[in-house]
Amino acid sequence: MSAVAYRFLEPLDVLFLRGNKLFGDPGSFGDSLIPPWPSVAAGALRSRILADDGVDLAAFARGEIDHPALGTPMEPGPFAVTGFHVARRWASGQVELLITPPADLVISEDDRKPSAVRAIVPLSWPGGKPSSAAGLASSFILPRLPVLAERERGKPASGYWLTQAGWARYLRGEVPAVGELVSSHELWQFDHRVGVGLDAATRRAADGRLFTVQAVAMKAGVGFLAVVVGADLPSNGTVRLGGDGRAAAVQSVDFSPPQSDYESIAKARRCRLVLTTPGIFAKGWLPTGARENDKRDDGAVCFDLHGVKGWIVSAAVPRFEFVSGWDLAKWQPKPALRAAPAGSVWWLELDEGITAEALRKLVERGLWTDEQYDEEMRRAEGFNRVALAVWK
């Protein structure tokens, strides 16, 4: 894999990070998606690269120019976003990663006691799957049921992010502390703006076409960390980020992300596979590499991708989301695809002989087959990226 480049994108204005919902009709409301899809960073950086290289954008959109890093709109080149995360920069210039809490962590709030972070564990049951005879009936198809064991009920809370220290603790197989959480209120706030629809023929404001959009106003020092391979990126200047092309400053940063302990995982022969960006999979909630028709006697699903072989024995996958976007080359919406959200977790039991190098290769290439890696534009846009965490 080519050298990894880290760029901190700091908004200079409010951002319009549009999701899938259509808006623009009289009285409609357009909400923002935060964090945005990694394709937002891919589009902003690719546009800047083309502009810096003096490429005719119209000719590139028609597929007449094969850029050495970006390829063509139909056949992507080596450029790929391998990470896109919320981040904050301290006064010292150091950038800290902020991660969506994985689905096997439950954050609770209670007015009577401090907040808590608890872990979901994949329990096995005598005789295989739990049954009504054991006092628990389930349609879960995998042999280990993800269970949150707690003495007292707590109220689940949302809107939190793991700090870099909390993420490093999670990768080691530990439960992050409450002090390693950051609330969204500390990072940004929403600002509602009124827009006016335009008459396409006269290019003037259309009568009765007022609508409202949700803008994201980042706090000072808060932005996004883009991780890219396969291209020489600009080290300064600005990019157009999100709807309406609002400006964001580009800053080259020296960054050392928390690393998984691949040696320990290979020795233990089990791990957690965690999505760090949304996952677009042909089999729905089962990740690329899963062979749903190849199962063990206990129901575990075979996993085989990039030299990593094993069995999926449990999963914690939140409700799917839809991923789409706007295709500038074709000037039309991209197809809407179902995606497993970032933070989805699968527990894997690995076969004998799986090496740390094979595990590292799986993370570097993401959940794409070799054929998809060469042809799928969504791969270049940063989807299906994963991390491996210790499963204690």
N, C-alpha and C positions, 0 to 999 in steps of 0.2 A: 504494500500500500504506500502511496506517495506521502510526502510530508503533510502533517496536519497543521492547519492554520486556524487561529482563534481570533475572532473579531467581536468587539463589544459594540453593539448598536444602541446608541442613546438617543431617544426621541427628543427633538427640538421643538415639538408642538404636540398638541393632542393627536391621538391616533384613532382612525376609524378601522377597526379590525373586524370586518364583516364576516358573518357566518353564512349559513345556508338559507336563511329566511329572506324571501323577497320583500322589498319595501319600495316606496316611491309613490304608491297610490295615495290619494288624499286621505289624511288621517292615519297613515300607517306608521309603524314604529320599527326602526332597525337597530337591533341590539348588537353588541360587540362580543367577539369570541376572544377570551383571554385565558391561557396563552393562545396565540394564533397558531395555525398549522405551520410546520417547517417550510412549506412551499412559499410562504410569505418571504422568508429570508432568502430562499433560493431565487425567487423572481427578482428581488431587489438587487442581490449581488450579481446575478447574471446580466441584468440590464446595465449595471455600472461597468462590468467588464467589457461588454460590447461597446458602450459609449467611449470608454478609455482607449479601446483598440481602433476606434474610428470605423466600426463596421456599419454598413448600410442596414438599418434595422428592418426595413421593408423587405430587402432581398434575403436577409436571414430568416424572416418569418415565412417566406415562400420556399425555404429549403434550398436556396441557391448558393449559400455559403456554409462551408463545413469548418466551424471554428475548432482549433486544436484542443481546446479545453472543454467547450460546451457542445461540440458536435453540431447537430441540427435539431430543429423542433421534433422531428420524428425519430432520430437516432441519437440519444444522448452520448456525450463524450465522457472523459474521466471525471469531470466535475461532479461532486456529490456533497450534499449537506449530511453530515453524520451526527449532528447534534444541534438542537435549537432549544434554549432554555431561558426562563426568566433569570436575571442576574442583577446584582447591584455592585457598584464600584465605590469603594471607600475613599476617604480623603488621601490615603497613602498611594492610591492608584491601583491597589489590589482589587481584583474582581472575584466575587463570591457567587458560586452557583446556587440556584434555588430550584428544587426539584418537586414535581407533583408527588405527593405521598403515594407509595404503592398501595394496591388494593388490599394487601394483607395486613395493613396497619389501620387501626380504628382510633380516631381522635375523638375524645369525649369532653363535654363541658357539663359542669354542674354548679349551680349557684351555691350549694352547700359545701363544696370541697373543690380543691384545685383541679385543673384539667389533667387529663391522663392520656397516654399513648399505649395502646395494647395491640398485641399481635394475634392474628388469626393463625391457627396451626392446623395442618392437614392430618386428622386423626384416622387411624386404621381401626377396623372393627373385626372382632372374631368371626371367622367364617366369610369374610369379604364385606360386601356392601351392607349398610344398616338396613334393617327391615322393621316392619311394624311389630314383630315379635320382640325386638329389642327396645321398643318404645319410641322408635323414630322411623318414619317412612320418608323416602326421598326418591326423586326421579333423577338424581345426579348420576351420570354414567360412569364416573371415574371411581376407583376403589377407595380413595381417601377423601373424606368429607372435610372441607374447610370450616373449622369451628372456632368461634370466639368464646373461650371459656372465661366466665366472669362470675364473681360472687354477688355483685349488685349490678342492676341495670344502670346504664349511663346514657346520656343523650348524645348521639353522634353529632359531630361538628364538621363543618366544611369551611372552605376558604383559607386553608392553611398550606404552607409550603415548608418542605424540609430544607434546613440550611445545609451548606456543604459538609459541615461536621456531622450533622444528622444522617446525611446520605452515606458518608464514609462508614459510620457506625452500622447502618443498615446493610451495606455490602459485606461487612464482617459477620453478619448473622445476628447482630444485637438489635435491641429495640431502642430507637432514639428517645432522648429525654424531652420533656416538655419544653425546656429551654432551647431546644434545637428546632423549634417551629417558629414560623413567621406568619403573621396574619396578612391577608391581602390589603387590609386597611392601612398597613404600614408601607405599602408599595405603590398603590395607585388609588384613584377615585374616579367615579364616572361623572361625566358632564354631558347633559342632554343638549343637543343643538337642533335648531329648526332649519329645515331645508326647503327649497322651492323647486318644484318640477319644471323642466324646460319643455317648450314646444319644439319638437324636432325639426319642423319646417321653418319656423321663423327665428329659432334660437333665442327666444325671449322667455321670460317667466310665463308659465301657463296659469290661467285663472283657476283658483280653487285647488291648487296642487301643493299644499303645505304638508310636510311630513316631518317626523322627528327621528333623529339618529342618536345613538349612544356613543359618545367619545370617551376614550381612555386617557386620563391625565396622569402620567407617571410622576412619582415623587422624584426629587433631585437625586441623581446618581443611580436611578433604577432604569434598567433597559433589558436587553437580550444578549445572550452569548451564542454566537453562531460558530459551529465547528465544521470546517470544510476541508476536503481533500481534492486533489486533481486539478488545481488551478492556482495561478498567482493572483492573490486578492489585493485590492487597494488597501493601503495601510492608514489612510486618512481621507478627509473629505466627507461627503454625504451620500446617502441613498434615498430613494423614494420608497417609503414603507407604508403598506396598507392602502386602504381606500383613499382616494383623492390625492395620493402621492405625497403625504406629509413627510417632512425631512427628518432624517435621523443621522447623527454623526457616526462615522466609522472610525474605530480606534483599534489598532493592533495591540494585543496584550500577550504577555507571557503568562501562561496558565498551565497548571499541573492538576488535572482532574483526579478525584479519588479513583483508585484502581481496584479491580476485583482481585482476590487471591486465587488465581487460577490453579496454582500448585495444590493448595489445600482442597479445592473443589475436586480436582482430578483424583486426589488421594482418597477423599471421602466418597467419591462416586455418586454424588447427588448435589443438586443446586436448585436455586430459584431463577427462572427466566423472567425478566422484568422488562416490559415495554417502556422505553423512554420517549418515544414519539408514537402517534397513532399507528396501528397496524392494519394494513389492508390485506386480508387473507381470502383465498378462494374457498376455504372451508368455514367461513364465518368466525366463530370464536376460537377454533383450533388454529394454531400458528402454522405458517409455512414450514414444511418438514414433517408435519404430523401425518400419519397414515391411518385414517379412521377405520379402515377395513382390516388393519393388522393389529390385533389386540392380544394381550396376555389372557390367561384364564381368569384373572381377577378383574378384567375390564380395562386395565391400563392401555393407553394408546401409544403405538410406536412413534418415536421421533428420530429422524435421520436427516441431517443437513450439515454440509461442509465438514464431514468427518466426525461429527458429534452424534453418537447413537445412544438411545436410551428409551425410557418410557415415561410418558406423562401420567402421573398418578393423581394429581389434583390441580385445581385451577381456581382463581378468583378473578373473574372478568366482569367489570361493570357493564351496564347497559350500553349497547353499541351506539356510535354516533355516525353522522354522515359527513363525508369529506368531498368537497367539490372544488370550486375556484373559477377563475376566469382565464381563458386561453387567449393571450394577446396575439399569438400567431394566427389563430383561426378566427379571432374576434367573436367568440361564443363561449357559453359556460362549459366547463369541463363536466364530464359525467359524474353524477353523484354516486359515491361508493360507500358501502357500509364499512366501518372501521372499528376495531377494538380500541378503546381509549388508552392513552398513556397511563402507565401505572398498573396495567393488567399483569397478573402473575400466574405462571405455571410452575409446578413443582416437578422436577425431573429426577428419575433414578437412572444413572448412567451405566452403560455396559463397561465391561472390563477393557482396559487398554486405552481408554480415552485420555489423551495427553493435554497438558496445559496449553500447548501450541494450538491444538485443534479448537479448544475453547476460545482462545484469543482470536483465532480466525473467524469463528462464528460471530463474535461481537463486532469485529472490523467490517465484515460483509453484511451484517444484518440478516433479517429473515426474508431473504430473496434467494431463489434458485439461481444457478449459474446462467441459465437462459434469460431469466428476468433481469439479472444484473446488467446484461449487455443491452437489453432492449426496452426496459420499462422506465419511462420518464419519472414515475412516482418514486423510483429508487433514487434518482438524482435529487429529487425534491426533499428527501430526508425522512420518508416514512419507513416504518418497520425496523427502527433502530432499537437495540436491546442492551441490557447489562445483565451480568450474572452475579448473583448474591449467594453467600454461604447459607446453606439450609442446615441449621443445628437441630 
